[in-house]
Amino acid sequence: MSSTLKIELDVKQVLDLMHGLPPAAMQNAWRRTLRKTSVWVKGQTAKAVSKETRIPQKLLRQRLYFFLRNRDTGKVWLGLNAVEAHRLGNPRQTRKGVTVGRHRFDGAWVMKNTAPDGPIYRRTGKDRLPYEMVKFDWSASGEAGFKESAARAEERLMVILRQEVNYELQKAIGRAR
């Protein structure tokens, strides 16, 4: 399940603020704004998705990437493929299966002899041998958290951009003295 979420921003009010700055200063302010906004979006996305899916933020931050595509655009990418169950926390064997973090997998087991902290397995058939590694599918709830944080990205981008333009203006005023 792959979907693209695209956010387009109206930067007319920002261009009015940047009107008096040289092009290099405007470009520097915009680049810093994109970087700072990406860090904020990554943090907010990890927080929102973690709240929805009960997956640790540390694991989610490993799946979030920011790409500065060119001088004007950036891209935040979140990998929504299934997570191996043993990465969700410390696996504990119970009578019914395995509990990892806040998740329970019935009929599963950990191969303690070969890898005590290793993968969790579950039988796929009635016989002894066909088994598979247990994975936690979180794509539907993860996408909802990602969209929630993306909806607030424009507001945050404008706040940071005002700060960066103000910084460039203060630098220009300081040089003029």
PyMOL commands that place a pseudoatom at each C-alpha (Angstrom):
pseudoatom trace, name=CA, resn=MET, resi=1, chain=A, elem=C, hetatm=0, pos=[0.000, 0.000, 0.000]
pseudoatom trace, name=CA, resn=SER, resi=2, chain=A, elem=C, hetatm=0, pos=[1.744, 3.074, -1.235]
pseudoatom trace, name=CA, resn=SER, resi=3, chain=A, elem=C, hetatm=0, pos=[0.228, 6.501, -1.430]
pseudoatom trace, name=CA, resn=THR, resi=4, chain=A, elem=C, hetatm=0, pos=[1.655, 9.924, -2.021]
pseudoatom trace, name=CA, resn=LEU, resi=5, chain=A, elem=C, hetatm=0, pos=[0.703, 12.843, 0.164]
pseudoatom trace, name=CA, resn=LYS, resi=6, chain=A, elem=C, hetatm=0, pos=[1.545, 16.164, -1.439]
pseudoatom trace, name=CA, resn=ILE, resi=7, chain=A, elem=C, hetatm=0, pos=[1.369, 19.524, 0.320]
pseudoatom trace, name=CA, resn=GLU, resi=8, chain=A, elem=C, hetatm=0, pos=[1.437, 22.731, -1.668]
pseudoatom trace, name=CA, resn=LEU, resi=9, chain=A, elem=C, hetatm=0, pos=[1.988, 26.010, 0.131]
pseudoatom trace, name=CA, resn=ASP, resi=10, chain=A, elem=C, hetatm=0, pos=[0.977, 29.571, -0.681]
pseudoatom trace, name=CA, resn=VAL, resi=11, chain=A, elem=C, hetatm=0, pos=[4.215, 31.497, -0.214]
pseudoatom trace, name=CA, resn=LYS, resi=12, chain=A, elem=C, hetatm=0, pos=[2.967, 34.882, -1.437]
pseudoatom trace, name=CA, resn=GLN, resi=13, chain=A, elem=C, hetatm=0, pos=[2.999, 36.411, 2.049]
pseudoatom trace, name=CA, resn=VAL, resi=14, chain=A, elem=C, hetatm=0, pos=[6.515, 35.116, 2.629]
pseudoatom trace, name=CA, resn=LEU, resi=15, chain=A, elem=C, hetatm=0, pos=[7.786, 36.508, -0.654]
pseudoatom trace, name=CA, resn=ASP, resi=16, chain=A, elem=C, hetatm=0, pos=[6.478, 39.903, 0.454]
pseudoatom trace, name=CA, resn=LEU, resi=17, chain=A, elem=C, hetatm=0, pos=[8.624, 39.623, 3.604]
pseudoatom trace, name=CA, resn=MET, resi=18, chain=A, elem=C, hetatm=0, pos=[11.676, 38.600, 1.620]
pseudoatom trace, name=CA, resn=HIS, resi=19, chain=A, elem=C, hetatm=0, pos=[11.317, 41.366, -0.960]
pseudoatom trace, name=CA, resn=GLY, resi=20, chain=A, elem=C, hetatm=0, pos=[14.144, 43.507, 0.422]
pseudoatom trace, name=CA, resn=LEU, resi=21, chain=A, elem=C, hetatm=0, pos=[16.698, 40.722, 0.780]
pseudoatom trace, name=CA, resn=PRO, resi=22, chain=A, elem=C, hetatm=0, pos=[19.316, 39.729, -1.780]
pseudoatom trace, name=CA, resn=PRO, resi=23, chain=A, elem=C, hetatm=0, pos=[18.673, 36.412, -3.615]
pseudoatom trace, name=CA, resn=ALA, resi=24, chain=A, elem=C, hetatm=0, pos=[21.454, 34.565, -1.777]
pseudoatom trace, name=CA, resn=ALA, resi=25, chain=A, elem=C, hetatm=0, pos=[20.023, 35.546, 1.616]
pseudoatom trace, name=CA, resn=MET, resi=26, chain=A, elem=C, hetatm=0, pos=[16.528, 34.479, 0.526]
pseudoatom trace, name=CA, resn=GLN, resi=27, chain=A, elem=C, hetatm=0, pos=[17.876, 31.123, -0.648]
pseudoatom trace, name=CA, resn=ASN, resi=28, chain=A, elem=C, hetatm=0, pos=[19.761, 30.570, 2.612]
pseudoatom trace, name=CA, resn=ALA, resi=29, chain=A, elem=C, hetatm=0, pos=[16.661, 31.379, 4.671]
pseudoatom trace, name=CA, resn=TRP, resi=30, chain=A, elem=C, hetatm=0, pos=[14.520, 29.030, 2.588]
pseudoatom trace, name=CA, resn=ARG, resi=31, chain=A, elem=C, hetatm=0, pos=[17.043, 26.155, 2.791]
pseudoatom trace, name=CA, resn=ARG, resi=32, chain=A, elem=C, hetatm=0, pos=[17.328, 26.473, 6.579]
pseudoatom trace, name=CA, resn=THR, resi=33, chain=A, elem=C, hetatm=0, pos=[13.545, 26.630, 6.812]
pseudoatom trace, name=CA, resn=LEU, resi=34, chain=A, elem=C, hetatm=0, pos=[13.152, 23.404, 4.850]
pseudoatom trace, name=CA, resn=ARG, resi=35, chain=A, elem=C, hetatm=0, pos=[15.697, 21.614, 7.012]
pseudoatom trace, name=CA, resn=LYS, resi=36, chain=A, elem=C, hetatm=0, pos=[14.205, 22.790, 10.299]
pseudoatom trace, name=CA, resn=THR, resi=37, chain=A, elem=C, hetatm=0, pos=[10.686, 21.996, 9.141]
pseudoatom trace, name=CA, resn=SER, resi=38, chain=A, elem=C, hetatm=0, pos=[11.760, 18.515, 8.099]
pseudoatom trace, name=CA, resn=VAL, resi=39, chain=A, elem=C, hetatm=0, pos=[13.177, 17.838, 11.567]
pseudoatom trace, name=CA, resn=TRP, resi=40, chain=A, elem=C, hetatm=0, pos=[9.922, 19.069, 13.090]
pseudoatom trace, name=CA, resn=VAL, resi=41, chain=A, elem=C, hetatm=0, pos=[7.789, 16.966, 10.720]
pseudoatom trace, name=CA, resn=LYS, resi=42, chain=A, elem=C, hetatm=0, pos=[9.871, 13.875, 11.450]
pseudoatom trace, name=CA, resn=GLY, resi=43, chain=A, elem=C, hetatm=0, pos=[9.443, 14.358, 15.198]
pseudoatom trace, name=CA, resn=GLN, resi=44, chain=A, elem=C, hetatm=0, pos=[5.723, 15.076, 15.004]
pseudoatom trace, name=CA, resn=THR, resi=45, chain=A, elem=C, hetatm=0, pos=[5.153, 12.157, 12.636]
pseudoatom trace, name=CA, resn=ALA, resi=46, chain=A, elem=C, hetatm=0, pos=[7.004, 9.769, 14.942]
pseudoatom trace, name=CA, resn=LYS, resi=47, chain=A, elem=C, hetatm=0, pos=[4.961, 11.053, 17.874]
pseudoatom trace, name=CA, resn=ALA, resi=48, chain=A, elem=C, hetatm=0, pos=[1.588, 10.791, 16.092]
pseudoatom trace, name=CA, resn=VAL, resi=49, chain=A, elem=C, hetatm=0, pos=[2.261, 7.397, 14.514]
pseudoatom trace, name=CA, resn=SER, resi=50, chain=A, elem=C, hetatm=0, pos=[3.613, 6.018, 17.785]
pseudoatom trace, name=CA, resn=LYS, resi=51, chain=A, elem=C, hetatm=0, pos=[0.455, 7.132, 19.561]
pseudoatom trace, name=CA, resn=GLU, resi=52, chain=A, elem=C, hetatm=0, pos=[-1.759, 5.471, 16.924]
pseudoatom trace, name=CA, resn=THR, resi=53, chain=A, elem=C, hetatm=0, pos=[0.147, 2.200, 16.543]
pseudoatom trace, name=CA, resn=ARG, resi=54, chain=A, elem=C, hetatm=0, pos=[1.867, 1.809, 19.930]
pseudoatom trace, name=CA, resn=ILE, resi=55, chain=A, elem=C, hetatm=0, pos=[5.215, 1.318, 18.202]
pseudoatom trace, name=CA, resn=PRO, resi=56, chain=A, elem=C, hetatm=0, pos=[8.240, 2.911, 19.922]
pseudoatom trace, name=CA, resn=GLN, resi=57, chain=A, elem=C, hetatm=0, pos=[9.275, 6.265, 18.439]
pseudoatom trace, name=CA, resn=LYS, resi=58, chain=A, elem=C, hetatm=0, pos=[12.873, 5.063, 18.209]
pseudoatom trace, name=CA, resn=LEU, resi=59, chain=A, elem=C, hetatm=0, pos=[11.852, 2.420, 15.687]
pseudoatom trace, name=CA, resn=LEU, resi=60, chain=A, elem=C, hetatm=0, pos=[9.739, 4.872, 13.703]
pseudoatom trace, name=CA, resn=ARG, resi=61, chain=A, elem=C, hetatm=0, pos=[12.492, 7.481, 13.479]
pseudoatom trace, name=CA, resn=GLN, resi=62, chain=A, elem=C, hetatm=0, pos=[14.684, 4.862, 11.791]
pseudoatom trace, name=CA, resn=ARG, resi=63, chain=A, elem=C, hetatm=0, pos=[12.046, 4.628, 9.033]
pseudoatom trace, name=CA, resn=LEU, resi=64, chain=A, elem=C, hetatm=0, pos=[11.648, 8.381, 8.465]
pseudoatom trace, name=CA, resn=TYR, resi=65, chain=A, elem=C, hetatm=0, pos=[13.822, 10.113, 5.880]
pseudoatom trace, name=CA, resn=PHE, resi=66, chain=A, elem=C, hetatm=0, pos=[14.051, 13.661, 4.578]
pseudoatom trace, name=CA, resn=PHE, resi=67, chain=A, elem=C, hetatm=0, pos=[15.358, 14.402, 1.107]
pseudoatom trace, name=CA, resn=LEU, resi=68, chain=A, elem=C, hetatm=0, pos=[16.207, 17.903, -0.073]
pseudoatom trace, name=CA, resn=ARG, resi=69, chain=A, elem=C, hetatm=0, pos=[15.152, 17.326, -3.684]
pseudoatom trace, name=CA, resn=ASN, resi=70, chain=A, elem=C, hetatm=0, pos=[16.458, 20.634, -5.037]
pseudoatom trace, name=CA, resn=ARG, resi=71, chain=A, elem=C, hetatm=0, pos=[16.871, 24.181, -3.766]
pseudoatom trace, name=CA, resn=ASP, resi=72, chain=A, elem=C, hetatm=0, pos=[13.137, 24.725, -3.381]
pseudoatom trace, name=CA, resn=THR, resi=73, chain=A, elem=C, hetatm=0, pos=[11.527, 21.429, -2.390]
pseudoatom trace, name=CA, resn=GLY, resi=74, chain=A, elem=C, hetatm=0, pos=[11.954, 18.757, 0.228]
pseudoatom trace, name=CA, resn=LYS, resi=75, chain=A, elem=C, hetatm=0, pos=[10.406, 15.342, 0.702]
pseudoatom trace, name=CA, resn=VAL, resi=76, chain=A, elem=C, hetatm=0, pos=[9.664, 13.380, 3.882]
pseudoatom trace, name=CA, resn=TRP, resi=77, chain=A, elem=C, hetatm=0, pos=[9.409, 9.616, 3.407]
pseudoatom trace, name=CA, resn=LEU, resi=78, chain=A, elem=C, hetatm=0, pos=[8.001, 7.095, 5.884]
pseudoatom trace, name=CA, resn=GLY, resi=79, chain=A, elem=C, hetatm=0, pos=[8.416, 3.351, 5.321]
pseudoatom trace, name=CA, resn=LEU, resi=80, chain=A, elem=C, hetatm=0, pos=[5.058, 1.705, 6.039]
pseudoatom trace, name=CA, resn=ASN, resi=81, chain=A, elem=C, hetatm=0, pos=[6.067, -1.916, 5.475]
pseudoatom trace, name=CA, resn=ALA, resi=82, chain=A, elem=C, hetatm=0, pos=[5.469, -4.423, 8.263]
pseudoatom trace, name=CA, resn=VAL, resi=83, chain=A, elem=C, hetatm=0, pos=[7.775, -4.430, 11.302]
pseudoatom trace, name=CA, resn=GLU, resi=84, chain=A, elem=C, hetatm=0, pos=[9.298, -7.626, 12.652]
pseudoatom trace, name=CA, resn=ALA, resi=85, chain=A, elem=C, hetatm=0, pos=[7.608, -8.344, 15.979]
pseudoatom trace, name=CA, resn=HIS, resi=86, chain=A, elem=C, hetatm=0, pos=[10.846, -8.769, 17.947]
pseudoatom trace, name=CA, resn=ARG, resi=87, chain=A, elem=C, hetatm=0, pos=[11.801, -5.134, 17.185]
pseudoatom trace, name=CA, resn=LEU, resi=88, chain=A, elem=C, hetatm=0, pos=[8.778, -3.799, 19.124]
pseudoatom trace, name=CA, resn=GLY, resi=89, chain=A, elem=C, hetatm=0, pos=[10.347, -4.497, 22.531]
pseudoatom trace, name=CA, resn=ASN, resi=90, chain=A, elem=C, hetatm=0, pos=[11.471, -7.363, 24.750]
pseudoatom trace, name=CA, resn=PRO, resi=91, chain=A, elem=C, hetatm=0, pos=[9.733, -10.617, 23.802]
pseudoatom trace, name=CA, resn=ARG, resi=92, chain=A, elem=C, hetatm=0, pos=[8.218, -12.563, 26.703]
pseudoatom trace, name=CA, resn=GLN, resi=93, chain=A, elem=C, hetatm=0, pos=[6.962, -16.098, 26.243]
pseudoatom trace, name=CA, resn=THR, resi=94, chain=A, elem=C, hetatm=0, pos=[3.507, -16.707, 27.727]
pseudoatom trace, name=CA, resn=ARG, resi=95, chain=A, elem=C, hetatm=0, pos=[1.210, -19.731, 27.750]
pseudoatom trace, name=CA, resn=LYS, resi=96, chain=A, elem=C, hetatm=0, pos=[-0.780, -18.457, 24.783]
pseudoatom trace, name=CA, resn=GLY, resi=97, chain=A, elem=C, hetatm=0, pos=[2.096, -17.040, 22.739]
pseudoatom trace, name=CA, resn=VAL, resi=98, chain=A, elem=C, hetatm=0, pos=[4.507, -14.121, 22.902]
pseudoatom trace, name=CA, resn=THR, resi=99, chain=A, elem=C, hetatm=0, pos=[4.022, -10.628, 24.290]
pseudoatom trace, name=CA, resn=VAL, resi=100, chain=A, elem=C, hetatm=0, pos=[6.246, -7.877, 22.911]
pseudoatom trace, name=CA, resn=GLY, resi=101, chain=A, elem=C, hetatm=0, pos=[5.852, -4.374, 24.281]
pseudoatom trace, name=CA, resn=ARG, resi=102, chain=A, elem=C, hetatm=0, pos=[2.109, -3.690, 24.165]
pseudoatom trace, name=CA, resn=HIS, resi=103, chain=A, elem=C, hetatm=0, pos=[1.400, -6.287, 21.497]
pseudoatom trace, name=CA, resn=ARG, resi=104, chain=A, elem=C, hetatm=0, pos=[0.408, -9.935, 21.903]
pseudoatom trace, name=CA, resn=PHE, resi=105, chain=A, elem=C, hetatm=0, pos=[0.933, -12.626, 19.284]
pseudoatom trace, name=CA, resn=ASP, resi=106, chain=A, elem=C, hetatm=0, pos=[-1.008, -15.825, 20.007]
pseudoatom trace, name=CA, resn=GLY, resi=107, chain=A, elem=C, hetatm=0, pos=[0.536, -19.130, 18.978]
pseudoatom trace, name=CA, resn=ALA, resi=108, chain=A, elem=C, hetatm=0, pos=[3.988, -17.605, 18.540]
pseudoatom trace, name=CA, resn=TRP, resi=109, chain=A, elem=C, hetatm=0, pos=[7.314, -18.565, 20.078]
pseudoatom trace, name=CA, resn=VAL, resi=110, chain=A, elem=C, hetatm=0, pos=[10.921, -17.422, 20.401]
pseudoatom trace, name=CA, resn=MET, resi=111, chain=A, elem=C, hetatm=0, pos=[13.738, -19.829, 19.542]
pseudoatom trace, name=CA, resn=LYS, resi=112, chain=A, elem=C, hetatm=0, pos=[15.645, -19.350, 22.775]
pseudoatom trace, name=CA, resn=ASN, resi=113, chain=A, elem=C, hetatm=0, pos=[18.358, -21.904, 21.975]
pseudoatom trace, name=CA, resn=THR, resi=114, chain=A, elem=C, hetatm=0, pos=[19.482, -20.324, 18.706]
pseudoatom trace, name=CA, resn=ALA, resi=115, chain=A, elem=C, hetatm=0, pos=[18.713, -16.625, 19.286]
pseudoatom trace, name=CA, resn=PRO, resi=116, chain=A, elem=C, hetatm=0, pos=[17.191, -15.553, 22.625]
pseudoatom trace, name=CA, resn=ASP, resi=117, chain=A, elem=C, hetatm=0, pos=[16.606, -11.984, 21.433]
pseudoatom trace, name=CA, resn=GLY, resi=118, chain=A, elem=C, hetatm=0, pos=[15.939, -13.042, 17.866]
pseudoatom trace, name=CA, resn=PRO, resi=119, chain=A, elem=C, hetatm=0, pos=[12.834, -13.259, 15.711]
pseudoatom trace, name=CA, resn=ILE, resi=120, chain=A, elem=C, hetatm=0, pos=[9.444, -14.518, 16.793]
pseudoatom trace, name=CA, resn=TYR, resi=121, chain=A, elem=C, hetatm=0, pos=[7.892, -17.340, 14.797]
pseudoatom trace, name=CA, resn=ARG, resi=122, chain=A, elem=C, hetatm=0, pos=[4.387, -18.699, 14.200]
pseudoatom trace, name=CA, resn=ARG, resi=123, chain=A, elem=C, hetatm=0, pos=[3.243, -21.885, 12.467]
pseudoatom trace, name=CA, resn=THR, resi=124, chain=A, elem=C, hetatm=0, pos=[1.630, -21.443, 9.064]
pseudoatom trace, name=CA, resn=GLY, resi=125, chain=A, elem=C, hetatm=0, pos=[0.079, -24.897, 8.819]
pseudoatom trace, name=CA, resn=LYS, resi=126, chain=A, elem=C, hetatm=0, pos=[-0.927, -27.787, 11.038]
pseudoatom trace, name=CA, resn=ASP, resi=127, chain=A, elem=C, hetatm=0, pos=[2.390, -29.607, 10.632]
pseudoatom trace, name=CA, resn=ARG, resi=128, chain=A, elem=C, hetatm=0, pos=[5.505, -28.881, 12.625]
pseudoatom trace, name=CA, resn=LEU, resi=129, chain=A, elem=C, hetatm=0, pos=[7.731, -27.368, 9.950]
pseudoatom trace, name=CA, resn=PRO, resi=130, chain=A, elem=C, hetatm=0, pos=[6.035, -24.667, 7.935]
pseudoatom trace, name=CA, resn=TYR, resi=131, chain=A, elem=C, hetatm=0, pos=[6.487, -21.566, 10.077]
pseudoatom trace, name=CA, resn=GLU, resi=132, chain=A, elem=C, hetatm=0, pos=[7.089, -17.887, 9.417]
pseudoatom trace, name=CA, resn=MET, resi=133, chain=A, elem=C, hetatm=0, pos=[8.527, -14.861, 11.145]
pseudoatom trace, name=CA, resn=VAL, resi=134, chain=A, elem=C, hetatm=0, pos=[5.817, -12.803, 12.858]
pseudoatom trace, name=CA, resn=LYS, resi=135, chain=A, elem=C, hetatm=0, pos=[5.416, -9.258, 11.538]
pseudoatom trace, name=CA, resn=PHE, resi=136, chain=A, elem=C, hetatm=0, pos=[3.222, -6.400, 12.723]
pseudoatom trace, name=CA, resn=ASP, resi=137, chain=A, elem=C, hetatm=0, pos=[1.336, -4.621, 9.928]
pseudoatom trace, name=CA, resn=TRP, resi=138, chain=A, elem=C, hetatm=0, pos=[0.746, -0.984, 10.808]
pseudoatom trace, name=CA, resn=SER, resi=139, chain=A, elem=C, hetatm=0, pos=[0.342, 0.718, 7.439]
pseudoatom trace, name=CA, resn=ALA, resi=140, chain=A, elem=C, hetatm=0, pos=[-3.302, 1.855, 7.850]
pseudoatom trace, name=CA, resn=SER, resi=141, chain=A, elem=C, hetatm=0, pos=[-2.907, 3.456, 11.269]
pseudoatom trace, name=CA, resn=GLY, resi=142, chain=A, elem=C, hetatm=0, pos=[0.573, 4.739, 10.408]
pseudoatom trace, name=CA, resn=GLU, resi=143, chain=A, elem=C, hetatm=0, pos=[-0.713, 6.563, 7.367]
pseudoatom trace, name=CA, resn=ALA, resi=144, chain=A, elem=C, hetatm=0, pos=[-3.372, 8.317, 9.477]
pseudoatom trace, name=CA, resn=GLY, resi=145, chain=A, elem=C, hetatm=0, pos=[-0.729, 9.639, 11.885]
pseudoatom trace, name=CA, resn=PHE, resi=146, chain=A, elem=C, hetatm=0, pos=[1.453, 10.764, 8.992]
pseudoatom trace, name=CA, resn=LYS, resi=147, chain=A, elem=C, hetatm=0, pos=[-1.430, 12.719, 7.432]
pseudoatom trace, name=CA, resn=GLU, resi=148, chain=A, elem=C, hetatm=0, pos=[-2.216, 14.311, 10.802]
pseudoatom trace, name=CA, resn=SER, resi=149, chain=A, elem=C, hetatm=0, pos=[1.277, 15.738, 11.172]
pseudoatom trace, name=CA, resn=ALA, resi=150, chain=A, elem=C, hetatm=0, pos=[1.446, 16.725, 7.493]
pseudoatom trace, name=CA, resn=ALA, resi=151, chain=A, elem=C, hetatm=0, pos=[-1.701, 18.811, 7.920]
pseudoatom trace, name=CA, resn=ARG, resi=152, chain=A, elem=C, hetatm=0, pos=[0.107, 20.998, 10.459]
pseudoatom trace, name=CA, resn=ALA, resi=153, chain=A, elem=C, hetatm=0, pos=[3.296, 21.283, 8.393]
pseudoatom trace, name=CA, resn=GLU, resi=154, chain=A, elem=C, hetatm=0, pos=[2.313, 24.438, 6.495]
pseudoatom trace, name=CA, resn=GLU, resi=155, chain=A, elem=C, hetatm=0, pos=[1.637, 26.385, 9.677]
pseudoatom trace, name=CA, resn=ARG, resi=156, chain=A, elem=C, hetatm=0, pos=[4.975, 25.326, 11.158]
pseudoatom trace, name=CA, resn=LEU, resi=157, chain=A, elem=C, hetatm=0, pos=[6.822, 26.080, 7.918]
pseudoatom trace, name=CA, resn=MET, resi=158, chain=A, elem=C, hetatm=0, pos=[5.486, 29.647, 7.940]
pseudoatom trace, name=CA, resn=VAL, resi=159, chain=A, elem=C, hetatm=0, pos=[6.551, 30.185, 11.554]
pseudoatom trace, name=CA, resn=ILE, resi=160, chain=A, elem=C, hetatm=0, pos=[10.079, 28.967, 10.874]
pseudoatom trace, name=CA, resn=LEU, resi=161, chain=A, elem=C, hetatm=0, pos=[10.306, 30.919, 7.622]
pseudoatom trace, name=CA, resn=ARG, resi=162, chain=A, elem=C, hetatm=0, pos=[9.377, 34.162, 9.408]
pseudoatom trace, name=CA, resn=GLN, resi=163, chain=A, elem=C, hetatm=0, pos=[12.109, 33.467, 11.956]
pseudoatom trace, name=CA, resn=GLU, resi=164, chain=A, elem=C, hetatm=0, pos=[14.697, 32.765, 9.261]
pseudoatom trace, name=CA, resn=VAL, resi=165, chain=A, elem=C, hetatm=0, pos=[13.751, 35.859, 7.228]
pseudoatom trace, name=CA, resn=ASN, resi=166, chain=A, elem=C, hetatm=0, pos=[13.997, 37.934, 10.393]
pseudoatom trace, name=CA, resn=TYR, resi=167, chain=A, elem=C, hetatm=0, pos=[17.441, 36.449, 11.017]
pseudoatom trace, name=CA, resn=GLU, resi=168, chain=A, elem=C, hetatm=0, pos=[18.572, 37.379, 7.490]
pseudoatom trace, name=CA, resn=LEU, resi=169, chain=A, elem=C, hetatm=0, pos=[17.167, 40.907, 7.930]
pseudoatom trace, name=CA, resn=GLN, resi=170, chain=A, elem=C, hetatm=0, pos=[19.019, 41.320, 11.229]
pseudoatom trace, name=CA, resn=LYS, resi=171, chain=A, elem=C, hetatm=0, pos=[22.238, 40.144, 9.555]
pseudoatom trace, name=CA, resn=ALA, resi=172, chain=A, elem=C, hetatm=0, pos=[21.742, 42.693, 6.750]
pseudoatom trace, name=CA, resn=ILE, resi=173, chain=A, elem=C, hetatm=0, pos=[21.059, 45.489, 9.260]
pseudoatom trace, name=CA, resn=GLY, resi=174, chain=A, elem=C, hetatm=0, pos=[24.159, 44.493, 11.235]
pseudoatom trace, name=CA, resn=ARG, resi=175, chain=A, elem=C, hetatm=0, pos=[26.318, 44.701, 8.114]
pseudoatom trace, name=CA, resn=ALA, resi=176, chain=A, elem=C, hetatm=0, pos=[24.885, 48.089, 7.187]
pseudoatom trace, name=CA, resn=ARG, resi=177, chain=A, elem=C, hetatm=0, pos=[26.072, 49.680, 10.445]
for i in range(1, 177): cmd.bond("trace and resi %d" % i, "trace and resi %d" % (i + 1))
show_as sticks, trace
zoom trace
